[in-house]
Amino acid sequence: MVTDASIQAGAHINAVGAFRPEMAELPPELICRSQVVVDHVESALEEAGDLLQPMEAGMIQQAHFDTELGDIVTGKVPGRKAPEQITVFKSVGVAIQDLCAATRVLENAREQGLGTPLSHL
């Protein structure tokens, strides 16, 4: 497990491994001192133990992770407010985002002539 002390200023962490309320891959102290972005707030409130556990302990409020990835992608919210800020992207998995990412990967592969086309089953 990552320790709070092991993360330096300016780091970014993608946390995608813990997807149930009883699971956590990051220490609560790290969550408290980071700007946290989620894939989907409602899903995070149901599944993200990395966020739910510090909330239940009274260490953070929901407002600590009310920025969604889409808010940053569309420019609604800056991704990082200062160079030394620690940022965490906490994902519990949103199928439409996975589909969009896979579509873009496929488009890039086709543009670059990569991969092997398969016939439809």
C-alpha positions as a printed Julia matrix, in Angstrom:
121×3 Matrix{Float64}:
   0.0     0.0     0.0
   1.13    3.53   -0.73
   2.05    5.57    2.32
   1.21    9.23    2.72
   4.87   10.1     3.35
   5.97    8.42    0.11
   4.04   10.85   -2.08
   5.87   14.04   -2.97
   4.41   17.42   -3.82
   3.22   17.68   -7.4
   2.49   13.97   -7.77
  -0.53   12.58   -9.58
  -2.09    9.24   -8.67
  -4.59    7.2   -10.66
  -6.44    5.05   -8.13
  -8.45    2.4    -9.93
  -7.96   -0.78   -7.88
 -10.4    -0.37   -4.99
 -14.03   -0.4    -6.11
 -16.04   -1.39   -3.03
 -16.74    0.56    0.18
 -14.61   -1.78    2.3
 -11.62   -1.51   -0.07
  -8.99    1.23   -0.07
  -5.64    1.53   -1.81
  -4.65    4.99   -0.58
  -4.22    6.2     3.0
  -6.88    8.64    4.23
  -4.21   11.24    5.06
  -3.19   11.32    1.41
  -6.79   11.74    0.29
  -7.17   14.63    2.74
  -4.23   16.59    1.31
  -4.99   15.92   -2.36
  -7.26   17.4    -4.98
  -9.51   14.44   -5.73
 -11.26   13.97   -9.07
 -13.71   11.13   -9.62
 -15.16    9.5   -12.7
 -18.72    9.9   -11.38
 -19.68   11.41   -8.01
 -22.76    9.22   -7.47
 -20.77    6.05   -8.16
 -17.97    7.21   -5.87
 -20.52    7.76   -3.09
 -21.61    4.14   -3.43
 -18.35    2.33   -4.15
 -15.14    4.29   -3.48
 -13.77    3.06   -0.17
 -10.79    5.37   -0.61
 -13.23    8.26   -0.2
 -16.03    6.74    1.86
 -13.76    5.6     4.68
 -12.27    9.08    5.34
 -15.79   10.55    5.06
 -17.12    8.12    7.65
 -14.18    9.01    9.92
 -15.07   12.71    9.6
 -11.8    13.54    7.82
 -13.38   14.87    4.61
 -16.77   15.96    3.3
 -18.35   15.06   -0.03
 -17.28   18.46   -1.38
 -13.69   17.16   -1.24
 -14.43   15.02   -4.31
 -17.21   16.78   -6.18
 -15.14   17.31   -9.34
 -15.74   14.78  -12.1
 -13.25   13.94  -14.83
 -15.63   15.38  -17.41
 -15.43   18.77  -15.66
 -11.69   18.85  -16.3
 -11.88   17.48  -19.84
 -14.39   20.18  -20.82
 -12.38   22.94  -19.13
 -15.07   23.67  -16.55
 -12.56   23.07  -13.74
  -8.74   23.23  -13.85
  -6.95   19.93  -13.42
  -4.34   21.3   -11.06
  -4.43   24.6    -9.24
  -0.74   24.75   -8.29
   2.39   22.84   -9.42
   3.0    21.39   -5.95
  -0.56   20.17   -5.53
  -1.1    16.42   -5.27
  -3.89   15.21   -7.52
  -5.76   11.92   -7.31
  -8.08   10.49   -9.93
 -10.33    7.97   -8.2
 -12.18    5.71  -10.6
 -14.69    3.03   -9.71
 -15.52    2.39  -13.35
 -18.1     3.99  -15.6
 -18.9     1.9   -18.66
 -19.5     4.83  -21.01
 -16.06    6.26  -20.21
 -14.5     2.87  -20.9
 -16.35    2.7   -24.21
 -15.22    6.2   -25.21
 -11.61    5.4   -24.35
 -11.74    2.11  -26.25
 -13.25    3.85  -29.27
 -10.44    6.41  -29.29
  -7.79    3.7   -28.99
  -9.36    1.85  -31.91
  -9.48    5.04  -34.01
  -5.82    5.76  -33.27
  -4.82    2.19  -34.14
  -6.66    2.38  -37.45
  -5.11    5.77  -38.29
  -1.64    4.35  -37.61
  -2.24    1.03  -39.36
  -1.79   -0.94  -36.15
  -3.5    -4.12  -35.05
  -5.12   -6.98  -36.88
  -8.68   -6.56  -38.15
 -11.0    -9.39  -37.13
 -14.16  -10.44  -38.9
 -17.38  -10.13  -36.95
 -18.59  -13.32  -35.34
